[in-house]
Amino acid sequence: MHAADSLADISEMAQRGHPGGQDSVRHMAAESKCPSHQAEHRRTILIVDYVGLRSEPPLTALRLEDHGFRMVEVLRPPYVRAFDAAGYASALLEPHMHLSTEVAAVATYCMAGSIAQEVAARLSSPHYNVPLVVLDGEPSTGEAIRDQWGIALRRIAQMVGADVVDCVTRALSDDELLARPCEIAREIHGSMTSIGAQQSHDIERPSMAKDVEIFADWFSDWLVYLIAAHNAQWPHWGGDVLQLVSESHSAADWVGSRSEEVVEISTDRDGLVLDPGAKAALLSFLAERISDGRV
């Protein structure tokens, strides 16, 4: 994750929204008037990638448009507030369903895999099982969510000059995340804003509390996404999976796929998206499925 230099930087970033960059597709193509379901017409790659809080390159840096594909980011602000993978995927897809017959694959990164799998399942049909491309995929866990919660609290404390020792989190069990996700999200948000409120009161600087609240809203989007990714059903949708993994990453069996291919790339995590070998493996995977109609 990439830390901002100051609370002002965080506030400005949060108000701007997700820094998608110039590679973002801002205007969706109109739905094809041709009713053909031939695989070669499928040239759109849906990107399920939450890049706002990490230093590694976004998946759009693959630049698949240089190879005739359209890359469409679906995970953009305003972010979804759904607490399970199925609901999150459904909300992400709602404005993009006109592209359903054009999608060649869904590409995703890290802990977004369960949400991306739901996206692929919803886009598949008896004629096309949309494949999934995953880079350094891993499940969202209670421990990971707690770690990110702690990072948020410590960052706020450092920004406002509060005691980092007071940044206390607690364990989050699988059962609790499934049964009470909304309450947990409120608890986490409240723990962030309380640091700013207390410090603002102590030093008589009301604007500090507002800045912390902006940051808390921004970080809560990320944590809600992680909670949704945790609360996953991993549907069996009949699609193939390509896992591209960096040297330090261990790939687990992908639940719900028809077939799975794992390609190890000789690079670290920071270099995975930009590695020529990763791009070549992805293009080969897509070409095979487009040519034989398996997408």
Salt bridges, closest charged atoms under 4 A:
GLU12 OE2 - ARG16 NH1 3.21
ASP23 OD1 - ARG63 NH1 2.74
ASP49 OD1 - ARG54 NH1 2.61
GLU56 OE1 - ARG54 NE 3.81
GLU56 OE2 - ARG269 NE 3.81
GLU65 OE2 - ARG63 NH2 3.19
ASP66 OD2 - ARG63 NE 3.48
GLU73 OE2 - HIS18 NE2 3.91
GLU73 OE1 - ARG76 NH1 3.52
GLU102 OE1 - ARG70 NH1 3.04
GLU118 OE1 - ARG122 NH1 2.64
ASP136 OD1 - HIS249 ND1 3.97
ASP136 OD2 - ARG269 NE 3.92
GLU138 OE2 - ARG269 NH1 3.22
ASP174 OD1 - HIS230 NE2 2.82
GLU176 OE2 - ARG170 NH2 2.71
GLU176 OE2 - ARG180 NH1 2.66
GLU187 OE1 - ARG170 NH2 2.82
ASP202 OD1 - HIS201 ND1 3.69
ASP217 OD1 - HIS189 NE2 2.60
ASP221 OD1 - ARG81 NH2 2.94
ASP240 OD1 - ARG258 NE 2.98
ASP240 OD2 - ARG289 NE 3.06
ASP240 OD2 - ARG294 NH1 3.46
GLU288 OE1 - ARG289 NH1 3.53
GLU288 OE2 - ARG294 NH2 2.65
ASP292 OD2 - ARG294 NE 2.70
